[in-house]
Structure formats: structure tokens, C-alpha cells
């Protein structure tokens, strides 16, 4: 089974920092960048392969299709079972975290800024 | 040898002398007169023969005179060569022989007289016959014509003048074409038949002078007269009366519902009317013909019976039978047949006259009448109504079984007695008046109520009617019909008692109540509570009605309400009334329909609900206040909700918008702290600056929104 990583955020600075952190944490990893939920959705539907799992770093507030919209949209596809999503947000609103827990695909909730150093 | 008395009429006496000489040998008396004008009853002779000298003046006229005095007496004219020319005239007018006295010697006078006698007899007979014929012709009511084949009329009698209205001269002028309808198609046929066969008879249409057409029967014969000329004698008979009578007879026969037929001794049909023909055609689908045997028109199973009937009738009996046969319409028809012997003018038995009439309807009516009679008899006999019939003496002629059953008297105990016999003594006077009244008013139904005495001595209250039907055939009685109303009487008494009780309750009730007429709306009764309630005296309140007890502005609506509820036995409604002091009161009205003394009334019960209404109004006011408070609270809550929404927006901005640039700055600082040489320091600085500016803007916006919340704008 292969693993593909998607970085989904409209903020280039955040993408920049994600890339740096990934380069350090998982040096050999490949990733795909999407600027909003709709681009990410289009990518995984177009390149859907049953032997691939997706690890998605998903921002909440984005233009066109936000993080919640993306989560709702993938429920219609069988691909949802192969998506592993980590919500990444600067929000400190607990409501966002509670809402994220309602989606089975969400495996983590990170508040930026963050690093992969042990806490 | 000659016999007789001879008269010679001779002016100059020469012929008398000659004849006397010739007769002298015969020894017969001979008389003489100078002229026929000398005849007088005084002359005493009775001649057997007359000799008339033609040498006389007016000798021809004298023949008439002689004939007037001595009818049928032979006249022998005495001629000589000087007056021979008068001979034919004299012979034509009645002389039967002539004699020339100069040549008489050569002849036997006896022969001449003998010839004269024979000829005179013949002439007399001829004249008699001609007179008879003329008389027939003149007195006949038939028109008799002497005419030619071409229609020219030569002679016509008085009958013809009367029949056609023309004189003989006019008839001669107009001929056949003026008196016969030439358009009659039969005419031409008749004329040709007559031309071929010499005679014809038939019927033709005549035309009178007044233009009237009429049917004629005629006979016409061609003959030749003594001169050998062809003549036609035609006799016409006006048959309009006969035709009319025949038509009427026809109508009569046609109009009768009975079927008639005349059957001869051989049972052949001789005559029949339309009904007969139609009926048999309907039954047998066969045209009835004269000469058919009547037995062929009888159903096979009845033939022997019918033959037997004819046999008896031909033996002189008159019979009547009633038979039921299925008709062509599918239902059974009942016929009443009468068979009578028929005789000819000489009273010889000719055959059988049969009349038959369909009595199905009559039969049905009779059966229905019988059934109805049976039904009514059964009704009377099983009814609880007692019926007593009385004659003009008021004596009982019939009592129904219920009379015996309910009063206990056997019919024989009351028949022939007067009803007073079982009338309560208190009511006997009235009963007598009632029956007198009935006797005086035939056909009028009189109602009564009385008490009768039962056989066991108890009284029974009865109610009934008596009607004088003495004049009605089949009834001929005073019909007295009554029923036991003891139970009703008791019930009524109880009802009256109860009514008094309830009336008392009505008047003593603490609830205001009144009754009013359903038609006039006037108050009938008002109880004391109502008078107290409204504040009126009874007289004052009676001056009002159920409409005017309301304030004026509400009266029309009330009238409509009452009209709308007129057919409802009960209704209640909330309305307003006005007291005497002008106070308007709210009342609940309970309105019941009641019938008292056959009048339709409404009983109204009044419930004053003014206090309830006031409480309701108070409650309504309190509710309004509460409603206003609630509205204020609601408004406040909405305002708070609006503030909260703003506050939530601020919190969201703080959480998302403030945290986003701040997180970026913190992240960038983390990156800088790594001191990575490959990092472009200026780019990092620029990113930090951008995020810082963004953070500054967000904070300013938050401050601005917070002001909105605080000021509520």
C-alpha cells in the first residue's frame, strides 16, 4: 500500500513552514500542495488508486471550499475510507476541535504554530 | 133486338126523325133534346145511348158537356157529308162511333150500336188506365222523366219539380246536365250500360236548384213510342234520408263496444259489426268473412259446448255465457255473450243473434269492490272503533263486534233499541239533541264526546262522530262511530294537573322566565323573577315584546336570530337586553319550543351573565398587560441575542483571524531560531512584517466591533 501526503492551505507562508517541517521530519516524503478544499478534492478523485492511502494536512478557513466542506464532500466517495486527516488550524476555539472529532477520517487536530519536537 | 133508352141531341130535329125512324122497329124509347145545354136534373130520363148531331152548333164542346152529365155513356155522332171533317175531332174527344143517317139504312143500326158499346167500354178502360197512370205520375214523390238518350228532358212530373226545385220548363231547358253531377264517375258507365242493354239502374248524385248535391237511386229504360220514336223513361228517387239513416245506423253499430253477429241455422256468419271482425281478427289473425262457420272461430276445446249452445238457442232458448280467454295482449279477458233466437219478418226462425261484450274491466272492478268490501268488513270487525248504525227512528240496526267486545252487550240486546239505552243519564239530553241534529243535516259529520254505560254498569268515556247517511244507497243509516277514550281522558286529567303544577313552578321559579308567541313575538306569560329582573310591572312588560326588550340597535339582529331559529326545538345564545332603568345587561338565553293549547310558543329562560362578562373583561385587561411585558422581554432578549452574535463574531475573529497572523509570526520566529543558512533572511523578515500588519488590522477591527456591542448601534 502506498502513502501520499497532501498539504491543503491557502496561506503560502503556512505551506512554506509545513514543507520545512515535513522535510525535517520525513526527509524522503513526497507531497502534493492544494490551495483550497476543492483543489484537494479534485486531486484525490482524479488520481484515486485503490492501493493508495492519503495523509492530508487540512486547514479549516480557506476560500472556495473550506476544511469542513472538504470533509463533508469526501463522505460521498469510497475513497473516504483511505483518507487520514490531520486538521491544522491557528484557531484556539474548542468548538472547532469538537466538530472535527465528529468525522471518522480525522485522526489529529494540530494548532499552529507547531513543530514535531517532543512536547 | 135492341135494349136501352136513346137520346138524340139535334137542333133541327131532322137527325132525330131519321134515327127515330131507324129505331122504330126496335120498339125502344127515343128522346130528343135540342142542345146538350138543355140537360137538367129535372128532365126525367136515363139514356143508355146518346146520338149527337154534328150539324149542331158547338157539337164538339157538347161532347164534354154530355160526358160531364153521363160519364161513360156511349156517344154516337151523327154526321153527313157537310160535317165529316169534324169526325176525327169528335172521336178524339170521346165519341165512340159515328153514323151517317143517309147510309144508315144500308147498315144494321144494331151493329153500329154494338160496335159503339164495345168501343166505348174500351175507351172507358183506356181513359181509366191513363187517368190512373197520370195520377201515379203526378202524385209520385219520385221524379219521373220522359227524356232522350242524349239527356234532353221532354216531360217531367211534379215529383221532379219538387225534388230538383225547377219547373218543368226549366228542366226541359237545362236537361240532364243541369240536374246530375256529371263529375260522378259512375254516370258514364251507367249511360253506356243503358245504351247497350236498354235499361240501367243504380245510384247517382243529383243537384238541386239551390246547388245542393244529394244521392239518388234511379232506373232508366229506353223504349219506342207509338210513333216509333226512341224515348227514355227515367225515375229518380231521393235517397238522402235513407243514406243518412244508413250512416247513422252504421255509426250506431260502429260505436257500440259490443260485438254483434247474426248466425244462420247452418251456423254460418251472415252479418257482423266491426267489433266482431276486429275481435276475431285479433284472436285468430284471420279476416272474418260472411259465410264462414262460426264454430271455426271457437277455441277447439270449447267447440262442443258452443255447438250445444247454438242447438239450444235454435230451439228457442235465450242463453248467456261468460267466458275467460287469453287475449292477444297476454292477459285474460272476460266476455259476456248473449245468444238469442233471431226471426225474420214472417216470424220464422232465421238463426241466432249473438252479442258479446268485454267485461274484464267491470269484472275487475267488481272483484276489487268485493275485495274492498271484504277488507272493510274485516277492518270494521277487527277494529277497536265501535260502530252503531241506526234507522230514521234512531233505533239500532247494527252494532260492530267491537261494540259487543268493549261494552259487553250482545247485538240482540240492543238491536231495535235507541242508543239512549246505553248512554249515561247525565249525557242523554245531549245525545238526543245530537241525533236530532244529525237527522236534520244529512251528510254532515258531527263530533261528540259522551259517556256510555257498559253492561257491567261501569262508565266509559267515548269520543266519536255521527253522520246521517240515510240517503246514501247501500248505507241508509245514521252512522255512529266512536272509540273508548277513558285512558286518554285520564291522561288528559293528569296532564291538566301536571300543567297546573308546572305553571306554579314557572311562576315561583327564581330564574327569570317568560313565554312568547312564535308568530307575534308578544309575551304570553312572564314570571315574577323576570319582572323583578327587568324592573317592569307586568303591564309595562306586556306592552313590550321579545324584540323590544332589546336595545334598539340590537333589535334587527334579534329578529333575524329568532327567524333563523324558528324551526329549532331548542337553542341558546348570548345576547343583550335592556332593563327598565336603561341598564344594558348581558344574558344567556335558553329558548325552548313548547305547544300549549294548540299554540306554538317559545319558553325562554334568562341567565344574567353580566358579572361573568365583567370578570372576563378584567381578565382580558390583565392578559393584555402581561402580553405587553412579554413583548418587552422578548425585545430585550432579541437585543441580547444580537449583542451575543456580535460578541461571538468577535470571539471568532479572535480565535481565527487574530490567531492566524500571530501563529504565522510565531512559526516564522521558530524557523529563524533554527538559524538555517539557506534561509533568505529578508524574505522571512518581510513575511513577519506582513503577518504583523495583518494582525494589527484585525485588532483594529475587533476594537471597532466591540464599540458596536457596547453602544448597541
Interface residues (C-beta under 8 A of the other chain):
Chain A: X11 X13 X14 X17 X20 X60 X61 X89 X90 X91 X92 X93 X96 X111 X112 X113 X115
Chain B: X651 X652 X655 X656 X659 X660 X662 X663 X664 X666 X667 X668 X670 X671 X687 X690 X691
